[in-house]
Amino acid sequence: MTPRFAPGTPVLVKNDWPEERGPCHIRTPHYLRGRSGRVERVLGAFPNPEDLAFARPAEKRVLYHVVFDQPAIFTDGVPTDHLLVEIFEHWLEAA
């Protein structure tokens, strides 16, 4: 499985709210939806936990470390503060 994004690539977390459409298991923090970050590292491909949570067949998806500027997310901290989060590729778009 080839990763869509390389380290250093600016990305945008999809501003999607599947929990409003019915039962689901989402690993992407709500406070990051619609926010921009940068791919820090490609972690590999893993079964999609959004399917595993419901005992459905889970296709492998690429997982990334994505870094965000903390002050832009939480409105506190200094410009050198960052937030590092694991996010699956299907939640990311090119920025």
N, CA, C and O atoms as a GROMACS GRO file, in nm:
protein
  380
    1MET      N    1   0.086  -0.118   0.000
    1MET     CA    2   0.000   0.000   0.000
    1MET      C    3   0.090   0.124   0.000
    1MET      O    4   0.175   0.140   0.088
    2THR      N    5   0.073   0.208  -0.097
    2THR     CA    6   0.156   0.328  -0.110
    2THR      C    7   0.090   0.446  -0.039
    2THR      O    8  -0.026   0.477  -0.066
    3PRO      N    9   0.163   0.511   0.052
    3PRO     CA   10   0.108   0.628   0.121
    3PRO      C   11   0.081   0.742   0.022
    3PRO      O   12   0.159   0.766  -0.070
    4ARG      N   13  -0.026   0.810   0.042
    4ARG     CA   14  -0.062   0.925  -0.043
    4ARG      C   15   0.020   1.049  -0.006
    4ARG      O   16   0.048   1.132  -0.092
    5PHE      N   17   0.058   1.062   0.121
    5PHE     CA   18   0.127   1.181   0.169
    5PHE      C   19   0.266   1.145   0.221
    5PHE      O   20   0.283   1.045   0.290
    6ALA      N   21   0.363   1.226   0.187
    6ALA     CA   22   0.501   1.207   0.233
    6ALA      C   23   0.526   1.296   0.354
    6ALA      O   24   0.455   1.395   0.374
    7PRO      N   25   0.626   1.263   0.434
    7PRO     CA   26   0.662   1.353   0.546
    7PRO      C   27   0.687   1.494   0.494
    7PRO      O   28   0.751   1.514   0.390
    8GLY      N   29   0.636   1.591   0.569
    8GLY     CA   30   0.649   1.732   0.530
    8GLY      C   31   0.530   1.786   0.453
    8GLY      O   32   0.518   1.908   0.435
    9THR      N   33   0.441   1.698   0.406
    9THR     CA   34   0.326   1.742   0.327
    9THR      C   35   0.222   1.811   0.414
    9THR      O   36   0.181   1.756   0.516
   10PRO      N   37   0.178   1.933   0.376
   10PRO     CA   38   0.068   1.997   0.448
   10PRO      C   39  -0.063   1.923   0.419
   10PRO      O   40  -0.092   1.889   0.304
   11VAL      N   41  -0.140   1.899   0.522
   11VAL     CA   42  -0.267   1.827   0.507
   11VAL      C   43  -0.377   1.900   0.584
   11VAL      O   44  -0.352   1.985   0.670
   12LEU      N   45  -0.498   1.865   0.550
   12LEU     CA   46  -0.617   1.918   0.616
   12LEU      C   47  -0.696   1.798   0.667
   12LEU      O   48  -0.719   1.703   0.592
   13VAL      N   49  -0.738   1.802   0.792
   13VAL     CA   50  -0.824   1.697   0.846
   13VAL      C   51  -0.965   1.724   0.796
   13VAL      O   52  -1.016   1.835   0.808
   14LYS      N   53  -1.028   1.622   0.740
   14LYS     CA   54  -1.164   1.639   0.686
   14LYS      C   55  -1.257   1.692   0.793
   14LYS      O   56  -1.253   1.649   0.909
   15ASN      N   57  -1.340   1.784   0.754
   15ASN     CA   58  -1.441   1.839   0.845
   15ASN      C   59  -1.569   1.758   0.828
   15ASN      O   60  -1.670   1.807   0.777
   16ASP      N   61  -1.562   1.634   0.874
   16ASP     CA   62  -1.672   1.539   0.858
   16ASP      C   63  -1.718   1.496   0.997
   16ASP      O   64  -1.637   1.488   1.090
   17TRP      N   65  -1.845   1.470   1.012
   17TRP     CA   66  -1.904   1.433   1.142
   17TRP      C   67  -1.990   1.309   1.125
   17TRP      O   68  -2.112   1.318   1.136
   18PRO      N   69  -1.930   1.191   1.100
   18PRO     CA   70  -2.009   1.070   1.079
   18PRO      C   71  -2.092   1.029   1.199
   18PRO      O   72  -2.192   0.959   1.184
   19GLU      N   73  -2.054   1.072   1.317
   19GLU     CA   74  -2.132   1.037   1.436
   19GLU      C   75  -2.271   1.100   1.432
   19GLU      O   76  -2.360   1.056   1.506
   20GLU      N   77  -2.292   1.200   1.348
   20GLU     CA   78  -2.425   1.260   1.332
   20GLU      C   79  -2.513   1.175   1.240
   20GLU      O   80  -2.634   1.198   1.233
   21ARG      N   81  -2.452   1.078   1.171
   21ARG     CA   82  -2.526   0.994   1.076
   21ARG      C   83  -2.563   0.858   1.136
   21ARG      O   84  -2.631   0.779   1.072
   22GLY      N   85  -2.518   0.832   1.257
   22GLY     CA   86  -2.550   0.703   1.319
   22GLY      C   87  -2.434   0.651   1.400
   22GLY      O   88  -2.332   0.717   1.413
   23PRO      N   89  -2.450   0.533   1.456
   23PRO     CA   90  -2.345   0.476   1.542
   23PRO      C   91  -2.214   0.460   1.464
   23PRO      O   92  -2.213   0.413   1.350
   24CYS      N   93  -2.106   0.498   1.528
   24CYS     CA   94  -1.975   0.485   1.465
   24CYS      C   95  -1.866   0.491   1.572
   24CYS      O   96  -1.892   0.525   1.688
   25HIS      N   97  -1.748   0.457   1.531
   25HIS     CA   98  -1.630   0.463   1.618
   25HIS      C   99  -1.526   0.545   1.544
   25HIS      O  100  -1.468   0.498   1.445
   26ILE      N  101  -1.500   0.666   1.589
   26ILE     CA  102  -1.409   0.756   1.520
   26ILE      C  103  -1.286   0.780   1.606
   26ILE      O  104  -1.298   0.814   1.724
   27ARG      N  105  -1.168   0.761   1.547
   27ARG     CA  106  -1.043   0.783   1.619
   27ARG      C  107  -0.985   0.922   1.592
   27ARG      O  108  -0.883   0.958   1.650
   28THR      N  109  -1.047   0.999   1.505
   28THR     CA  110  -0.997   1.133   1.474
   28THR      C  111  -1.061   1.233   1.570
   28THR      O  112  -1.184   1.247   1.572
   29PRO      N  113  -0.980   1.302   1.650
   29PRO     CA  114  -1.036   1.395   1.748
   29PRO      C  115  -1.120   1.504   1.682
   29PRO      O  116  -1.082   1.561   1.580
   30HIS      N  117  -1.235   1.531   1.743
   30HIS     CA  118  -1.327   1.631   1.686
   30HIS      C  119  -1.262   1.769   1.677
   30HIS      O  120  -1.293   1.845   1.585
   31TYR      N  121  -1.174   1.803   1.771
   31TYR     CA  122  -1.114   1.937   1.771
   31TYR      C  123  -1.013   1.957   1.659
   31TYR      O  124  -0.964   2.068   1.639
   32LEU      N  125  -0.980   1.852   1.584
   32LEU     CA  126  -0.888   1.864   1.471
   32LEU      C  127  -0.959   1.868   1.336
   32LEU      O  128  -0.896   1.897   1.235
   33ARG      N  129  -1.088   1.840   1.334
   33ARG     CA  130  -1.160   1.838   1.208
   33ARG      C  131  -1.166   1.979   1.148
   33ARG      O  132  -1.205   2.075   1.214
   34GLY      N  133  -1.126   1.987   1.022
   34GLY     CA  134  -1.120   2.116   0.953
   34GLY      C  135  -0.989   2.191   0.976
   34GLY      O  136  -0.972   2.302   0.924
   35ARG      N  137  -0.898   2.134   1.054
   35ARG     CA  138  -0.770   2.200   1.086
   35ARG      C  139  -0.659   2.152   0.994
   35ARG      O  140  -0.663   2.041   0.942
   36SER      N  141  -0.560   2.237   0.976
   36SER     CA  142  -0.446   2.202   0.893
   36SER      C  143  -0.326   2.164   0.979
   36SER      O  144  -0.305   2.219   1.087
   37GLY      N  145  -0.250   2.069   0.928
   37GLY     CA  146  -0.129   2.022   0.995
   37GLY      C  147  -0.028   1.980   0.890
   37GLY      O  148  -0.039   2.015   0.773
   38ARG      N  149   0.071   1.906   0.934
   38ARG     CA  150   0.178   1.862   0.845
   38ARG      C  151   0.213   1.718   0.880
   38ARG      O  152   0.225   1.683   0.997
   39VAL      N  153   0.228   1.634   0.777
   39VAL     CA  154   0.267   1.495   0.799
   39VAL      C  155   0.408   1.493   0.857
   39VAL      O  156   0.501   1.548   0.799
   40GLU      N  157   0.421   1.429   0.969
   40GLU     CA  158   0.551   1.414   1.035
   40GLU      C  159   0.616   1.281   0.996
   40GLU      O  160   0.737   1.274   0.974
   41ARG      N  161   0.533   1.176   0.988
   41ARG     CA  162   0.587   1.043   0.963
   41ARG      C  163   0.477   0.950   0.912
   41ARG      O  164   0.362   0.959   0.955
   42VAL      N  165   0.514   0.861   0.822
   42VAL     CA  166   0.424   0.754   0.778
   42VAL      C  167   0.448   0.635   0.871
   42VAL      O  168   0.562   0.589   0.885
   43LEU      N  169   0.343   0.586   0.935
   43LEU     CA  170   0.356   0.478   1.034
   43LEU      C  171   0.334   0.339   0.976
   43LEU      O  172   0.372   0.240   1.037
   44GLY      N  173   0.272   0.331   0.858
   44GLY     CA  174   0.244   0.202   0.797
   44GLY      C  175   0.095   0.184   0.775
   44GLY      O  176   0.016   0.276   0.798
   45ALA      N  177   0.056   0.064   0.731
   45ALA     CA  178  -0.085   0.035   0.704
   45ALA      C  179  -0.139  -0.061   0.810
   45ALA      O  180  -0.074  -0.160   0.845
   46PHE      N  181  -0.256  -0.029   0.860
   46PHE     CA  182  -0.318  -0.106   0.969
   46PHE      C  183  -0.468  -0.122   0.940
   46PHE      O  184  -0.526  -0.039   0.870
   47PRO      N  185  -0.530  -0.227   0.994
   47PRO     CA  186  -0.675  -0.243   0.976
   47PRO      C  187  -0.750  -0.121   1.034
   47PRO      O  188  -0.715  -0.069   1.140
   48ASN      N  189  -0.850  -0.077   0.963
   48ASN     CA  190  -0.927   0.040   1.002
   48ASN      C  191  -1.005   0.014   1.132
   48ASN      O  192  -1.096  -0.069   1.133
   49PRO      N  193  -0.970   0.084   1.242
   49PRO     CA  194  -1.039   0.061   1.368
   49PRO      C  195  -1.186   0.102   1.366
   49PRO      O  196  -1.264   0.058   1.450
   50GLU      N  197  -1.224   0.187   1.272
   50GLU     CA  198  -1.364   0.227   1.262
   50GLU      C  199  -1.451   0.109   1.221
   50GLU      O  200  -1.569   0.105   1.255
   51ASP      N  201  -1.394   0.013   1.149
   51ASP     CA  202  -1.465  -0.110   1.115
   51ASP      C  203  -1.446  -0.217   1.222
   51ASP      O  204  -1.540  -0.288   1.257
   52LEU      N  205  -1.324  -0.229   1.273
   52LEU     CA  206  -1.296  -0.331   1.375
   52LEU      C  207  -1.387  -0.316   1.497
   52LEU      O  208  -1.425  -0.415   1.559
   53ALA      N  209  -1.421  -0.192   1.531
   53ALA     CA  210  -1.505  -0.168   1.648
   53ALA      C  211  -1.642  -0.233   1.636
   53ALA      O  212  -1.707  -0.261   1.737
   54PHE      N  213  -1.686  -0.257   1.512
   54PHE     CA  214  -1.817  -0.318   1.489
   54PHE      C  215  -1.804  -0.460   1.432
   54PHE      O  216  -1.900  -0.514   1.377
   55ALA      N  217  -1.685  -0.518   1.447
   55ALA     CA  218  -1.658  -0.655   1.400
   55ALA      C  219  -1.684  -0.670   1.251
   55ALA      O  220  -1.725  -0.777   1.205
   56ARG      N  221  -1.661  -0.563   1.175
   56ARG     CA  222  -1.673  -0.569   1.029
   56ARG      C  223  -1.536  -0.598   0.970
   56ARG      O  224  -1.434  -0.571   1.033
   57PRO      N  225  -1.532  -0.652   0.849
   57PRO     CA  226  -1.403  -0.668   0.783
   57PRO      C  227  -1.336  -0.530   0.771
   57PRO      O  228  -1.400  -0.432   0.732
   58ALA      N  229  -1.209  -0.524   0.805
   58ALA     CA  230  -1.139  -0.395   0.810
   58ALA      C  231  -1.024  -0.391   0.709
   58ALA      O  232  -0.922  -0.458   0.726
   59GLU      N  233  -1.043  -0.313   0.607
   59GLU     CA  234  -0.936  -0.297   0.508
   59GLU      C  235  -0.822  -0.217   0.572
   59GLU      O  236  -0.845  -0.133   0.659
   60LYS      N  237  -0.701  -0.244   0.529
   60LYS     CA  238  -0.586  -0.172   0.583
   60LYS      C  239  -0.585  -0.030   0.527
   60LYS      O  240  -0.615  -0.006   0.410
   61ARG      N  241  -0.549   0.064   0.613
   61ARG     CA  242  -0.538   0.205   0.576
   61ARG      C  243  -0.406   0.258   0.629
   61ARG      O  244  -0.357   0.214   0.732
   62VAL      N  245  -0.350   0.353   0.557
   62VAL     CA  246  -0.222   0.411   0.599
   62VAL      C  247  -0.246   0.505   0.717
   62VAL      O  248  -0.341   0.584   0.718
   63LEU      N  249  -0.158   0.494   0.815
   63LEU     CA  250  -0.165   0.575   0.937
   63LEU      C  251  -0.045   0.669   0.940
   63LEU      O  252   0.066   0.630   0.904
   64TYR      N  253  -0.068   0.793   0.983
   64TYR     CA  254   0.036   0.896   0.986
   64TYR      C  255   0.047   0.959   1.124
   64TYR      O  256  -0.049   0.960   1.201
   65HIS      N  257   0.165   1.010   1.154
   65HIS     CA  258   0.180   1.109   1.260
   65HIS      C  259   0.163   1.244   1.193
   65HIS      O  260   0.236   1.276   1.098
   66VAL      N  261   0.069   1.322   1.240
   66VAL     CA  262   0.045   1.457   1.186
   66VAL      C  263   0.070   1.556   1.299
   66VAL      O  264   0.021   1.538   1.411
   67VAL      N  265   0.146   1.661   1.269
   67VAL     CA  266   0.179   1.761   1.370
   67VAL      C  267   0.098   1.889   1.342
   67VAL      O  268   0.083   1.931   1.228
   68PHE      N  269   0.048   1.948   1.451
   68PHE     CA  270  -0.032   2.070   1.445
   68PHE      C  271   0.032   2.174   1.537
   68PHE      O  272   0.089   2.139   1.640
   69ASP      N  273   0.022   2.301   1.500
   69ASP     CA  274   0.066   2.408   1.590
   69ASP      C  275  -0.036   2.417   1.703
   69ASP      O  276  -0.154   2.441   1.679
   70GLN      N  277   0.010   2.397   1.825
   70GLN     CA  278  -0.081   2.394   1.940
   70GLN      C  279  -0.160   2.525   1.959
   70GLN      O  280  -0.280   2.519   1.983
   71PRO      N  281  -0.095   2.643   1.949
   71PRO     CA  282  -0.174   2.765   1.971
   71PRO      C  283  -0.293   2.780   1.875
   71PRO      O  284  -0.395   2.837   1.911
   72ALA      N  285  -0.280   2.728   1.753
   72ALA     CA  286  -0.390   2.737   1.657
   72ALA      C  287  -0.507   2.647   1.696
   72ALA      O  288  -0.621   2.673   1.657
   73ILE      N  289  -0.480   2.543   1.772
   73ILE     CA  290  -0.585   2.448   1.811
   73ILE      C  291  -0.649   2.487   1.944
   73ILE      O  292  -0.771   2.490   1.957
   74PHE      N  293  -0.566   2.516   2.044
   74PHE     CA  294  -0.615   2.540   2.179
   74PHE      C  295  -0.606   2.685   2.225
   74PHE      O  296  -0.638   2.715   2.340
   75THR      N  297  -0.562   2.774   2.139
   75THR     CA  298  -0.549   2.918   2.167
   75THR      C  299  -0.463   2.949   2.290
   75THR      O  300  -0.479   3.054   2.353
   76ASP      N  301  -0.372   2.859   2.325
   76ASP     CA  302  -0.276   2.890   2.431
   76ASP      C  303  -0.144   2.823   2.395
   76ASP      O  304  -0.136   2.745   2.300
   77GLY      N  305  -0.042   2.853   2.470
   77GLY     CA  306   0.090   2.801   2.441
   77GLY      C  307   0.170   2.900   2.360
   77GLY      O  308   0.122   3.010   2.328
   78VAL      N  309   0.290   2.862   2.327
   78VAL     CA  310   0.379   2.947   2.248
   78VAL      C  311   0.393   2.888   2.108
   78VAL      O  312   0.362   2.771   2.088
   79PRO      N  313   0.440   2.968   2.011
   79PRO     CA  314   0.448   2.920   1.873
   79PRO      C  315   0.530   2.793   1.854
   79PRO      O  316   0.512   2.723   1.754
   80THR      N  317   0.617   2.762   1.945
   80THR     CA  318   0.699   2.640   1.931
   80THR      C  319   0.630   2.516   1.989
   80THR      O  320   0.686   2.407   1.981
   81ASP      N  321   0.512   2.531   2.048
   81ASP     CA  322   0.437   2.417   2.102
   81ASP      C  323   0.363   2.347   1.988
   81ASP      O  324   0.302   2.411   1.903
   82HIS      N  325   0.368   2.213   1.989
   82HIS     CA  326   0.303   2.135   1.884
   82HIS      C  327   0.222   2.021   1.944
   82HIS      O  328   0.244   1.981   2.058
   83LEU      N  329   0.131   1.972   1.866
   83LEU     CA  330   0.047   1.858   1.901
   83LEU      C  331   0.071   1.750   1.795
   83LEU      O  332   0.056   1.777   1.676
   84LEU      N  333   0.108   1.629   1.837
   84LEU     CA  334   0.134   1.519   1.745
   84LEU      C  335   0.023   1.415   1.761
   84LEU      O  336  -0.001   1.366   1.871
   85VAL      N  337  -0.045   1.382   1.650
   85VAL     CA  338  -0.162   1.294   1.655
   85VAL      C  339  -0.152   1.188   1.545
   85VAL      O  340  -0.104   1.216   1.435
   86GLU      N  341  -0.196   1.067   1.576
   86GLU     CA  342  -0.206   0.961   1.475
   86GLU      C  343  -0.339   0.973   1.404
   86GLU      O  344  -0.445   0.971   1.466
   87ILE      N  345  -0.333   0.985   1.269
   87ILE     CA  346  -0.456   1.000   1.190
   87ILE      C  347  -0.446   0.912   1.066
   87ILE      O  348  -0.344   0.910   0.997
   88PHE      N  349  -0.554   0.838   1.039
   88PHE     CA  350  -0.558   0.753   0.921
   88PHE      C  351  -0.580   0.837   0.795
   88PHE      O  352  -0.642   0.943   0.798
   89GLU      N  353  -0.526   0.785   0.685
   89GLU     CA  354  -0.524   0.857   0.557
   89GLU      C  355  -0.664   0.900   0.508
   89GLU      O  356  -0.678   1.007   0.449
   90HIS      N  357  -0.765   0.818   0.532
   90HIS     CA  358  -0.898   0.852   0.480
   90HIS      C  359  -0.959   0.974   0.550
   90HIS      O  360  -1.064   1.024   0.509
   91TRP      N  361  -0.893   1.023   0.655
   91TRP     CA  362  -0.937   1.144   0.722
   91TRP      C  363  -0.860   1.267   0.677
   91TRP      O  364  -0.887   1.378   0.723
   92LEU      N  365  -0.763   1.249   0.586
   92LEU     CA  366  -0.678   1.360   0.545
   92LEU      C  367  -0.702   1.399   0.399
   92LEU      O  368  -0.736   1.316   0.315
   93GLU      N  369  -0.684   1.528   0.372
   93GLU     CA  370  -0.690   1.582   0.237
   93GLU      C  371  -0.566   1.666   0.216
   93GLU      O  372  -0.506   1.713   0.313
   94ALA      N  373  -0.526   1.685   0.091
   94ALA     CA  374  -0.415   1.775   0.062
   94ALA      C  375  -0.457   1.917   0.098
   94ALA      O  376  -0.569   1.959   0.069
   95ALA      N  377  -0.367   1.991   0.162
   95ALA     CA  378  -0.398   2.128   0.204
   95ALA      C  379  -0.374   2.226   0.089
   95ALA      O  380  -0.395   2.346   0.105
   0.00000   0.00000   0.00000
